[in-house]
Amino acid sequence: MKTLIIATAVAALSASSAFAQTAPAANPDGDTPAVATPENTSATAPVEGANSFTEEQARERIAEAGYTEVTDLKLDDKGVWRAGANKDGKTVAVSMDYQGNIIAN
């Protein structure tokens, strides 16, 4: 009887691991649409949601996307990091959502 219970538990745990999913890689370029609707399949707005990036991680990702002089970096109440930055000689507003998408506003 114990063997049957143990075998059933092992089978259940093995099956549940098959359903585990990994998070998609974040996109520092913001090329992947953040929000798609039937009317617009290429939106580039930041996605609202619980953001787990620290301030330093957000700053690094924004810099890796080619932005310099990142200033006033703040996490807003919708879970989007927002800052001012320079890119290609222009000052822009930049956002990073919880997926890691970097969007120039």
N, C-alpha and C positions, 0 to 999 in steps of 0.2 A: 504494500500500500504506500509506504514512504517513497519507494522508487517511482511509482506512478505520479505522485504529487511533485516530486523533484523534476521528473521528466517534463511534466506539464509546465512547471514554472520556467524551466530552461527554454522550452519551445516558445512560451509567451514572450520572454525577454528577447529572444532572437528575432522574433517577428516584429516586435516594437522598434528595434533598432533599424529595421529596413525602412521605416517610415520617417526616420530622422532626415532633416534637410539642412543643408548648409546655406548660410546667407550669401547672396550674390556679391561679387566683388564691387566695391564702390567705384564710381566713375568720376575721376577728378576733372574730366573735360566737360562734364554736363551734356555730352552728346546724346545720352540715352534720355528719352522723354521722361520727365519726372511725373507728370500727370497726363494721362491720355483719356480722352473722352471720345464718344462716337463722332463728334463734330471736329475734334482737333486731335490728331494722333501724334503731333510733334511738339507738344507743349514743353516749355523749358522752365516752368515755375518751380521753385523749391517745394518739396513735399513736406507738409506739416507732420510732426510725429515726435515721439520720445527720442531725443538725441543723446547718444552715449559717448560722443566725441568730447574729449576735454578741450579746454581753450588752446592748449599747446598743440594738440593733434589737429584741431581745426586750422590753426595758423600754419602748420606745416603743410597740410593738404592744399590750402589756398596758395601758398608759395610754390608748391610742386606744380600747380596748374599755371604758373607763369606770372603770378601777381607779386608785386613788390610793395614795400612800404605799407603793409597792412596796419590800419589804424582803427581804433575804437571798436574792436572785436567784441561783440556781445551776443549772448544767446537770448533770443526773444521768447515770449510766452507761448509760441507755437512750436518751439523746438528747432528753430532755424538760426544758425550762426550768421550774423550780419556784420559787415565791416566796410570801410573805405579802403581802396587800394589803387595802385597804379599798374597799368598794363599797356604796353606799346605807346608809352609817353602820355597816356590819358588817365585822368583820375576817374574811377568808376566806383559804384556801389557793387559789392559782391556778397553772395549768399552761399551757404553750404547747408544742405538739408541732412536729415538723419541717415540717408543712404550714401552720403559722401559726394553727391552731385554738387559741382561748383557752377554757379550761375551768375553772370554779370547782369545787373539790373539797370 
